[in-house]
């Protein structure tokens, strides 16, 4: 489950909007982590945190540590995350750990930011956009997509039911034929 996403491209937004998003991020960490912990929910933040203020980075680390043993659900926050960045950091880590080898696509996933989670079955994009916007590029290879014009704040349980119903009507073949 990913709730808050601040992509690497979002730094290009107007400064006041970026400041607001950073304040929202801090608020989530300061106010909501207590609730997450109380409900046995683990918080995991993926992305390149190097552009964030050191105080925010420390708040992220403290929040992750507080919830690291929780097991009911994992809430992932994508902060300064981009799918291209994720693939490149994974490649760099793989090569650093295993230099001079030949690699296959099965070698890379363990180095991706979300190696702890299965690949998504369903990707829901709200707000009328019909693109993935540099998000989980590797992981979305066999994911079913659902696009809706409903804005995120209005995406409620009924809208989720419609998306799930659409997903359930699809045949997932993963490169095979229906007969297989």
N, C-alpha and C positions, 0 to 999 in steps of 0.2 A: 504494500500500500504506500503510495507516494502522495503526500498531501501538499507540501509547499515546494515549489520549484523556482529557483533563480538560476537561469541558464547563463552560461558564459557570455552570451550575446546581450543579456540584459544590462550590462555595464554601459551599453550605448544609449540607453534611455535617458531622458532628461534627469539632471542631477537631483532635483527634488523628489522625483519618483524613486530613484535608487535609494536615496536617504530614507524614504518612507518604507521601502521594502526591507532595508536593513533594520529599521526600528521594529517592523513586524516580526522579523526573524528573532531579534533579541526578545521581544515580548513572548513569542512562542516558547523560546527556551526558558525564560525566567518564570513564566506563569503556567505553562501547560505541562512541563516536564514532571511536576509534582503529581498531576492527574494521571499522566502516562504511567508513572512508577506505581501509583496506588492501584492502577488497573492492570498491572503486570505486563505493560507494553514496553517493548524495547525501542529505543530511538537510535537510528543510524543515520549519519550525515555523509553523503557522497559528494564528491567534487573537489576542485582545487581550492583549498582554503587559504592559499598563500596571499591572495589579494585582500583578505579581510583583516580588520583591525585585530591586534593581538588579544585584546579583551574578549572579542567575539569568539576567536579561535579557542581560547581557554574555556569559555562558556559552553561551546560545542563539546569539547573533550570532557568536561565535568558532567554534562548532561548524558553523554553516551556512557560514561563510567557508572553513573547513578543507576542506569537502566539496563546495564549489560547482562544481567542474569535473568531478566524478565523474559517470559516465554509464550505468553498468550498470543501476541501479535508483534510484528515489527513495523514501525512507522519509519519510512525513509524520507528524508528531506534532501532534495537535490539542490546544492548550493554552489554556485559558480561551476555548474556541471555542463558538459557538452559531450555528446556521443563520440565525436572525433577525438576530443581530448582523452576520453576514457580509453579508446582503442590505442591511442599512441602511448599513454602512460602504461598500459598493460603490455604492449610490445616492448617498451623500454625495460620494464621490470623483468619480463621473460628473458630477453637477451642478456641482461645483466646477471641473472641467476644461472643461465645456461648458455654462455658464449660459444660461438663457433659451431653451433648445431644447425640441423635442418628442422624446421618447425612445421607442424600441421595445425589445422584449425581447431583441433581438440586440445592443443597445448595452451591456447590463449584464455579461454573463459575463466580459469581460476585466478587470473590477474586482473580481471575487470572489477570495477567498483562494487558491483552487485553480485559478486561471486557467491555470496551467502544465500542468495534467493534463486528460486527456479525462474526460468524464462517466463514472461507474462503470457497468459492465454488470451487476454482481452486488453486492448488499449482503447481507452475512451478519451476522445478529444472534444472538449466543449467549446462554445463560443463561435461556432461556424467555421473555424479554421479546418482545412483538410490537408494537414501535413504533420509530420512528427517533430519538426523543428529541432533537429540535432539531438534528439533524446533517445537513449538506449539503442543506438543504431545496430549494434551487434545482437542484442537480446530480442529485438522485435522481428527477426527474420521470419519466424513462423507464427507470429501473433496475429490474431484477428483484430481488425480495426473497426471502431464504431465512432462515427462523427455525428455531432448534434449541434444545432444552433443555440441550444439552451446555454445560457451563461453559467459559469461555475457556481456562483452564489445561489442560483435557482435550481441547480441539479440536485434533486431530492431523491428520496427512496423510490418514488414512482418512476422517475426518469431512469434510475438505475435498473429497475425491473424491466423497462423497455429495452435497455441495452443488453441485459442478460438474456432476455427472450430472443433478441436478434442473434446473439451469439449461439444460443442453443439450437437454432434452426440451421446452422452452418455445418457442413461436413468438413472435418479437419483431416486432411490426407497426408500432410508432411511429405509431399513429393510422390506419393503413391497414387494408384488409381482407386476408384471406388470399390472395385472388386477385391482389391487386396485388403 
